[in-house]
Amino acid sequence: MKLLEKLVNVHSPSGEEFRMKEFLLNYITEQMHTWKVLPELIYGEEFQDTVMMIFGKPRTAIFAHMDSIGFTVRYADQLVPIGGPEAEMGFELTGHDAMGPIHCKLRVQEGHLFYDFPRGIQRGTSLVFKSNFRLTEKYVQSPYLDNRLGMYNALKVAETLENGVIAFTAYEEHGGGTVPFLLKYLMERYPLRSALVSDITWVTEGVMPGKGVAISLRDRNIPRKFFLDKIIQLAEKSGIPYQLEVEGNGSSDGREIQASPYPIDWCFIGAPEDYVHSPDEKVNLKDIKAMISMYQYLMKNL
């Protein structure tokens, strides 16, 4: 969980993933020599702030987004949401501008968002929920488990992965945009036919904490049933706890995979969390364990 806590503490709202990119590159270059297979590390200006790892002869790719929701400073102490954050009076926010560090509180007034801080904050500055990482015997609770847990899962899978791609994407919380050019690069070089979206979903009346990782049969988008049936057959065979999710709203990097011009199947698979997009996102540790185990199994058997 130390790695997860470090990921949570990186300031990386949509549009500012460069800090997470730097963290990832440092972590991967330090750790990859201890992994089962040494990956090819791909990054650079032509890939903006994204990072990819290529293991062996890949057939399946894992996509995990690096960005978080947050707020952008506007004018007259106003804030504009980045993505869809929960916004309640008194939420603690942090950031940094040219004048120094920022620790302020969110104010909600007549449906508009403001910050309370002794001085003005430079317009365009991003603010995020103050870090508050809490770990108990059963749960981890923190802002930005969505999607730091998805990244954590991908990095744990990397330790034993023999064949596959792991792609860390940007902008997912605020409309996407990096998956298309990553897919183009990958599909022109490797015979990929499937993708898994390593992201975090919701606790609902049908998906409960502690009951296993959620395999999403649909959200706003609908994956190909032939592929979903294959995933479920493998999940059943694995013996790893899982739940089936059906939603009509919400989306992920899977949206851009499905909208691409490439014949690649995809499935969203992730641990369910309570208090989504708030400073208190909460995930059961059993579900995290099941998520990592399921990805390891599927990457070996797809």
C-alpha positions as a Markdown table, in Angstrom:
| # | Residue | x | y | z |
|---|---|---|---|---|
| 1 | Met | 0.0 | 0.0 | 0.0 |
| 2 | Lys | 3.0 | 2.3 | 0.3 |
| 3 | Leu | 3.1 | 2.6 | -3.5 |
| 4 | Leu | -0.6 | 3.4 | -3.6 |
| 5 | Glu | -0.2 | 6.1 | -1.1 |
| 6 | Lys | 2.7 | 7.6 | -3.1 |
| 7 | Leu | 0.5 | 7.5 | -6.3 |
| 8 | Val | -2.4 | 9.3 | -4.4 |
| 9 | Asn | 0.0 | 12.1 | -3.4 |
| 10 | Val | 1.0 | 13.0 | -6.9 |
| 11 | His | -0.8 | 16.2 | -8.1 |
| 12 | Ser | -2.1 | 15.0 | -11.5 |
| 13 | Pro | -5.5 | 16.5 | -12.5 |
| 14 | Ser | -6.6 | 16.2 | -16.2 |
| 15 | Gly | -4.2 | 18.3 | -18.2 |
| 16 | Glu | -1.3 | 18.1 | -15.7 |
| 17 | Glu | -0.3 | 14.5 | -16.0 |
| 18 | Phe | 3.4 | 15.4 | -16.4 |
| 19 | Arg | 4.1 | 15.0 | -12.7 |
| 20 | Met | 2.6 | 11.5 | -12.8 |
| 21 | Lys | 4.6 | 10.7 | -15.9 |
| 22 | Glu | 7.8 | 11.7 | -14.0 |
| 23 | Phe | 6.8 | 9.6 | -11.0 |
| 24 | Leu | 6.1 | 6.6 | -13.2 |
| 25 | Leu | 9.3 | 6.8 | -15.2 |
| 26 | Asn | 11.3 | 7.0 | -12.0 |
| 27 | Tyr | 9.4 | 4.1 | -10.4 |
| 28 | Ile | 9.5 | 1.8 | -13.5 |
| 29 | Thr | 13.2 | 2.4 | -14.2 |
| 30 | Glu | 14.0 | 1.6 | -10.6 |
| 31 | Gln | 11.8 | -1.5 | -10.4 |
| 32 | Met | 11.6 | -3.2 | -13.8 |
| 33 | His | 14.9 | -5.1 | -13.4 |
| 34 | Thr | 13.2 | -7.1 | -10.6 |
| 35 | Trp | 10.2 | -8.0 | -12.8 |
| 36 | Lys | 9.8 | -11.4 | -14.5 |
| 37 | Val | 10.2 | -9.8 | -18.0 |
| 38 | Leu | 12.0 | -6.6 | -18.8 |
| 39 | Pro | 9.6 | -4.3 | -20.7 |
| 40 | Glu | 10.3 | -1.9 | -23.5 |
| 41 | Leu | 9.5 | 1.5 | -22.1 |
| 42 | Ile | 7.9 | 4.0 | -24.5 |
| 43 | Tyr | 7.4 | 7.7 | -23.9 |
| 44 | Gly | 8.4 | 11.0 | -25.3 |
| 45 | Glu | 7.0 | 14.2 | -26.8 |
| 46 | Glu | 5.1 | 12.4 | -29.5 |
| 47 | Phe | 3.2 | 10.6 | -26.8 |
| 48 | Gln | 2.6 | 13.7 | -24.7 |
| 49 | Asp | 2.4 | 12.7 | -21.0 |
| 50 | Thr | 1.5 | 9.1 | -21.5 |
| 51 | Val | 3.7 | 6.1 | -20.8 |
| 52 | Met | 3.6 | 2.6 | -22.3 |
| 53 | Met | 5.4 | -0.7 | -21.4 |
| 54 | Ile | 5.6 | -3.5 | -23.9 |
| 55 | Phe | 6.2 | -7.0 | -22.5 |
| 56 | Gly | 7.2 | -10.0 | -24.7 |
| 57 | Lys | 4.8 | -10.7 | -27.6 |
| 58 | Pro | 1.6 | -8.8 | -26.6 |
| 59 | Arg | -1.9 | -9.9 | -27.5 |
| 60 | Thr | -3.8 | -7.8 | -24.8 |
| 61 | Ala | -3.3 | -4.3 | -23.5 |
| 62 | Ile | -4.2 | -2.8 | -20.1 |
| 63 | Phe | -5.2 | 0.8 | -20.1 |
| 64 | Ala | -5.1 | 2.8 | -16.9 |
| 65 | His | -5.7 | 6.6 | -16.7 |
| 66 | Met | -3.3 | 8.8 | -14.7 |
| 67 | Asp | -5.4 | 11.9 | -14.2 |
| 68 | Ser | -7.8 | 12.9 | -11.5 |
| 69 | Ile | -10.8 | 15.2 | -11.1 |
| 70 | Gly | -10.2 | 18.6 | -9.4 |
| 71 | Phe | -10.9 | 22.3 | -9.9 |
| 72 | Thr | -9.4 | 25.2 | -12.0 |
| 73 | Val | -9.2 | 28.7 | -10.6 |
| 74 | Arg | -11.2 | 31.2 | -12.6 |
| 75 | Tyr | -11.8 | 34.9 | -11.7 |
| 76 | Ala | -13.0 | 36.6 | -8.5 |
| 77 | Asp | -12.2 | 33.5 | -6.3 |
| 78 | Gln | -14.3 | 31.3 | -8.6 |
| 79 | Leu | -13.6 | 27.6 | -9.3 |
| 80 | Val | -14.5 | 25.5 | -12.4 |
| 81 | Pro | -14.7 | 21.7 | -12.0 |
| 82 | Ile | -12.2 | 19.4 | -13.8 |
| 83 | Gly | -14.3 | 16.3 | -14.6 |
| 84 | Gly | -17.1 | 15.6 | -12.1 |
| 85 | Pro | -15.9 | 16.2 | -8.6 |
| 86 | Glu | -18.2 | 16.2 | -5.6 |
| 87 | Ala | -18.3 | 19.7 | -4.2 |
| 88 | Glu | -19.4 | 20.4 | -0.6 |
| 89 | Met | -18.8 | 23.3 | 1.6 |
| 90 | Gly | -15.5 | 23.1 | 3.5 |
| 91 | Phe | -13.7 | 20.5 | 1.4 |
| 92 | Glu | -10.0 | 21.1 | 1.8 |
| 93 | Leu | -8.1 | 21.8 | -1.4 |
| 94 | Thr | -4.4 | 22.0 | -2.2 |
| 95 | Gly | -2.3 | 23.3 | -5.1 |
| 96 | His | 0.6 | 25.6 | -6.0 |
| 97 | Asp | 1.0 | 28.7 | -8.0 |
| 98 | Ala | 3.9 | 31.1 | -8.7 |
| 99 | Met | 3.4 | 32.7 | -5.2 |
| 100 | Gly | 3.7 | 29.4 | -3.4 |
| 101 | Pro | 1.8 | 26.5 | -1.9 |
| 102 | Ile | -2.0 | 26.7 | -1.5 |
| 103 | His | -4.1 | 25.1 | 1.2 |
| 104 | Cys | -7.7 | 26.4 | 1.0 |
| 105 | Lys | -11.3 | 25.5 | 1.5 |
| 106 | Leu | -14.1 | 25.0 | -1.0 |
| 107 | Arg | -17.1 | 27.3 | -0.7 |
| 108 | Val | -20.4 | 26.6 | -2.4 |
| 109 | Gln | -22.7 | 29.6 | -2.9 |
| 110 | Glu | -25.9 | 29.7 | -4.9 |
| 111 | Gly | -24.8 | 26.8 | -7.1 |
| 112 | His | -21.4 | 28.3 | -7.8 |
| 113 | Leu | -18.0 | 27.2 | -6.5 |
| 114 | Phe | -15.4 | 29.5 | -4.8 |
| 115 | Tyr | -12.2 | 29.1 | -2.8 |
| 116 | Asp | -11.5 | 30.7 | 0.6 |
| 117 | Phe | -7.8 | 31.7 | 0.9 |
| 118 | Pro | -6.1 | 34.8 | 2.4 |
| 119 | Arg | -4.7 | 35.9 | -1.0 |
| 120 | Gly | -5.8 | 35.6 | -4.6 |
| 121 | Ile | -4.7 | 32.5 | -6.5 |
| 122 | Gln | -3.4 | 32.8 | -10.1 |
| 123 | Arg | -6.1 | 32.1 | -12.7 |
| 124 | Gly | -5.6 | 28.7 | -14.3 |
| 125 | Thr | -4.1 | 27.1 | -11.2 |
| 126 | Ser | -5.4 | 23.6 | -10.5 |
| 127 | Leu | -6.6 | 22.5 | -7.1 |
| 128 | Val | -7.2 | 19.0 | -5.9 |
| 129 | Phe | -8.6 | 17.4 | -2.7 |
| 130 | Lys | -6.1 | 17.4 | 0.2 |
| 131 | Ser | -4.4 | 14.1 | 0.6 |
| 132 | Asn | -5.8 | 12.0 | 3.5 |
| 133 | Phe | -4.8 | 8.4 | 3.1 |
| 134 | Arg | -6.4 | 6.0 | 5.6 |
| 135 | Leu | -5.7 | 2.3 | 5.8 |
| 136 | Thr | -7.6 | -0.2 | 8.1 |
| 137 | Glu | -7.7 | -4.0 | 8.2 |
| 138 | Lys | -10.6 | -4.1 | 5.7 |
| 139 | Tyr | -10.5 | -0.8 | 3.8 |
| 140 | Val | -8.4 | 1.9 | 2.2 |
| 141 | Gln | -9.9 | 5.3 | 2.1 |
| 142 | Ser | -8.5 | 8.3 | 0.3 |
| 143 | Pro | -9.1 | 10.9 | -2.4 |
| 144 | Tyr | -8.2 | 9.7 | -5.9 |
| 145 | Leu | -8.4 | 6.0 | -5.5 |
| 146 | Asp | -10.0 | 6.6 | -8.9 |
| 147 | Asn | -7.8 | 6.0 | -10.6 |
| 148 | Arg | -4.6 | 5.6 | -8.6 |
| 149 | Leu | -5.9 | 2.1 | -7.7 |
| 150 | Gly | -6.1 | 1.3 | -11.4 |
| 151 | Met | -2.5 | 2.4 | -11.9 |
| 152 | Tyr | -1.5 | 0.4 | -8.8 |
| 153 | Asn | -3.1 | -2.7 | -10.2 |
| 154 | Ala | -1.3 | -2.3 | -13.5 |
| 155 | Leu | 2.1 | -1.8 | -11.8 |
| 156 | Lys | 1.5 | -4.9 | -9.6 |
| 157 | Val | 0.5 | -6.9 | -12.7 |
| 158 | Ala | 3.7 | -5.7 | -14.4 |
| 159 | Glu | 5.8 | -7.6 | -11.9 |
| 160 | Thr | 4.9 | -11.0 | -13.3 |
| 161 | Leu | 3.6 | -10.1 | -16.8 |
| 162 | Glu | 5.2 | -12.0 | -19.7 |
| 163 | Asn | 3.2 | -10.9 | -22.7 |
| 164 | Gly | 1.2 | -7.7 | -22.9 |
| 165 | Val | 1.0 | -3.9 | -23.0 |
| 166 | Ile | 0.4 | -1.6 | -20.1 |
| 167 | Ala | -0.6 | 1.9 | -21.2 |
| 168 | Phe | -1.0 | 4.8 | -18.8 |
| 169 | Thr | -3.3 | 7.3 | -20.4 |
| 170 | Ala | -4.3 | 11.0 | -19.8 |
| 171 | Tyr | -7.4 | 13.2 | -19.8 |
| 172 | Glu | -9.9 | 10.4 | -19.1 |
| 173 | Glu | -11.7 | 12.3 | -16.4 |
| 174 | His | -12.3 | 15.3 | -18.7 |
| 175 | Gly | -13.2 | 13.8 | -22.1 |
| 176 | Gly | -10.3 | 11.6 | -23.0 |
| 177 | Gly | -8.1 | 12.1 | -26.0 |
| 178 | Thr | -4.9 | 10.1 | -25.7 |
| 179 | Val | -6.2 | 6.6 | -26.3 |
| 180 | Pro | -6.7 | 7.1 | -30.1 |
| 181 | Phe | -3.0 | 7.9 | -30.8 |
| 182 | Leu | -1.8 | 5.2 | -28.4 |
| 183 | Leu | -4.0 | 2.7 | -30.1 |
| 184 | Lys | -2.7 | 3.8 | -33.5 |
| 185 | Tyr | 0.9 | 3.3 | -32.5 |
| 186 | Leu | 0.2 | -0.1 | -30.9 |
| 187 | Met | -2.0 | -1.5 | -33.6 |
| 188 | Glu | 0.5 | -0.7 | -36.3 |
| 189 | Arg | 3.2 | -2.7 | -34.5 |
| 190 | Tyr | 1.5 | -5.5 | -32.5 |
| 191 | Pro | -1.4 | -8.0 | -33.2 |
| 192 | Leu | -3.5 | -6.7 | -30.3 |
| 193 | Arg | -7.1 | -8.1 | -30.3 |
| 194 | Ser | -8.3 | -7.2 | -26.8 |
| 195 | Ala | -7.9 | -4.6 | -24.1 |
| 196 | Leu | -8.7 | -4.4 | -20.4 |
| 197 | Val | -9.6 | -1.1 | -18.7 |
| 198 | Ser | -8.0 | -0.9 | -15.3 |
| 199 | Asp | -10.2 | 1.6 | -13.6 |
| 200 | Ile | -12.4 | 1.9 | -10.5 |
| 201 | Thr | -16.2 | 1.6 | -10.5 |
| 202 | Trp | -19.1 | 2.3 | -8.1 |
| 203 | Val | -20.6 | 0.4 | -5.2 |
| 204 | Thr | -24.3 | 0.1 | -6.1 |
| 205 | Glu | -27.3 | -2.0 | -5.1 |
| 206 | Gly | -25.9 | -4.8 | -7.3 |
| 207 | Val | -22.2 | -4.4 | -6.8 |
| 208 | Met | -21.1 | -4.7 | -3.1 |
| 209 | Pro | -17.9 | -4.1 | -1.3 |
| 210 | Gly | -15.9 | -7.2 | -0.3 |
| 211 | Lys | -17.6 | -9.4 | -2.9 |
| 212 | Gly | -14.9 | -9.3 | -5.5 |
| 213 | Val | -13.7 | -7.3 | -8.5 |
| 214 | Ala | -16.5 | -6.0 | -10.8 |
| 215 | Ile | -16.6 | -7.1 | -14.5 |
| 216 | Ser | -18.6 | -4.5 | -16.3 |
| 217 | Leu | -21.1 | -5.9 | -18.9 |
| 218 | Arg | -21.9 | -2.3 | -20.0 |
| 219 | Asp | -22.0 | 1.3 | -18.9 |
| 220 | Arg | -22.9 | 4.1 | -21.4 |
| 221 | Asn | -21.0 | 1.9 | -23.9 |
| 222 | Ile | -21.6 | -1.7 | -24.7 |
| 223 | Pro | -18.7 | -4.1 | -25.4 |
| 224 | Arg | -19.0 | -7.0 | -27.7 |
| 225 | Lys | -20.9 | -9.9 | -26.0 |
| 226 | Phe | -18.7 | -12.6 | -27.6 |
| 227 | Phe | -15.7 | -11.1 | -25.8 |
| 228 | Leu | -17.6 | -10.6 | -22.5 |
| 229 | Asp | -18.6 | -14.2 | -22.5 |
| 230 | Lys | -15.0 | -15.2 | -22.9 |
| 231 | Ile | -14.0 | -13.0 | -20.0 |
| 232 | Ile | -16.7 | -14.5 | -17.8 |
| 233 | Gln | -15.7 | -18.0 | -18.7 |
| 234 | Leu | -12.1 | -17.3 | -17.7 |
| 235 | Ala | -13.2 | -15.5 | -14.5 |
| 236 | Glu | -15.3 | -18.5 | -13.5 |
| 237 | Lys | -12.5 | -20.9 | -14.2 |
| 238 | Ser | -10.0 | -18.8 | -12.2 |
| 239 | Gly | -11.9 | -19.1 | -8.9 |
| 240 | Ile | -11.2 | -15.5 | -8.1 |
| 241 | Pro | -14.1 | -13.6 | -6.5 |
| 242 | Tyr | -15.9 | -11.4 | -9.0 |
| 243 | Gln | -19.2 | -9.6 | -9.6 |
| 244 | Leu | -21.1 | -8.6 | -12.8 |
| 245 | Glu | -21.9 | -5.0 | -13.2 |
| 246 | Val | -24.6 | -3.5 | -15.5 |
| 247 | Glu | -25.0 | 0.3 | -15.7 |
| 248 | Gly | -26.5 | 2.8 | -18.1 |
| 249 | Asn | -24.2 | 5.7 | -17.3 |
| 250 | Gly | -20.6 | 6.4 | -16.8 |
| 251 | Ser | -17.7 | 5.8 | -19.2 |
| 252 | Ser | -14.0 | 5.2 | -19.3 |
| 253 | Asp | -11.1 | 4.7 | -21.7 |
| 254 | Gly | -13.2 | 1.9 | -23.1 |
| 255 | Arg | -15.4 | 4.5 | -24.9 |
| 256 | Glu | -12.4 | 5.6 | -27.0 |
| 257 | Ile | -11.3 | 2.0 | -27.7 |
| 258 | Gln | -14.8 | 1.2 | -29.0 |
| 259 | Ala | -14.9 | 4.3 | -31.1 |
| 260 | Ser | -11.5 | 3.6 | -32.7 |
| 261 | Pro | -11.2 | 2.3 | -36.2 |
| 262 | Tyr | -9.5 | -0.9 | -35.0 |
| 263 | Pro | -11.2 | -4.3 | -34.4 |
| 264 | Ile | -10.2 | -4.6 | -30.7 |
| 265 | Asp | -12.4 | -5.9 | -28.0 |
| 266 | Trp | -12.4 | -4.4 | -24.5 |
| 267 | Cys | -13.8 | -4.8 | -21.0 |
| 268 | Phe | -13.8 | -2.6 | -18.0 |
| 269 | Ile | -12.7 | -4.5 | -14.9 |
| 270 | Gly | -12.2 | -2.8 | -11.5 |
| 271 | Ala | -12.8 | -2.8 | -7.8 |
| 272 | Pro | -16.0 | -1.0 | -6.6 |
| 273 | Glu | -15.7 | 2.1 | -4.4 |
| 274 | Asp | -18.0 | 4.1 | -2.2 |
| 275 | Tyr | -18.1 | 8.0 | -2.0 |
| 276 | Val | -17.0 | 8.3 | -5.7 |
| 277 | His | -15.1 | 11.5 | -6.7 |
| 278 | Ser | -15.0 | 12.8 | -3.2 |
| 279 | Pro | -12.2 | 13.2 | -0.6 |
| 280 | Asp | -13.3 | 10.0 | 1.0 |
| 281 | Glu | -13.3 | 7.3 | -1.7 |
| 282 | Lys | -13.4 | 3.9 | 0.0 |
| 283 | Val | -12.4 | 0.4 | -1.4 |
| 284 | Asn | -12.4 | -3.0 | 0.3 |
| 285 | Leu | -8.9 | -4.6 | 0.4 |
| 286 | Lys | -10.4 | -8.0 | -0.7 |
| 287 | Asp | -11.6 | -6.4 | -3.9 |
| 288 | Ile | -8.2 | -4.9 | -4.6 |
| 289 | Lys | -6.6 | -8.3 | -4.1 |
| 290 | Ala | -9.2 | -9.9 | -6.4 |
| 291 | Met | -8.6 | -7.2 | -9.0 |
| 292 | Ile | -4.9 | -7.8 | -9.2 |
| 293 | Ser | -5.3 | -11.6 | -9.3 |
| 294 | Met | -8.0 | -11.4 | -12.0 |
| 295 | Tyr | -5.8 | -9.2 | -14.2 |
| 296 | Gln | -2.8 | -11.5 | -13.7 |
| 297 | Tyr | -5.0 | -14.5 | -14.7 |
| 298 | Leu | -6.6 | -12.8 | -17.7 |
| 299 | Met | -3.4 | -11.5 | -19.1 |
| 300 | Lys | -2.0 | -15.0 | -19.1 |
| 301 | Asn | -5.0 | -16.7 | -20.6 |
| 302 | Leu | -6.6 | -14.3 | -23.0 |
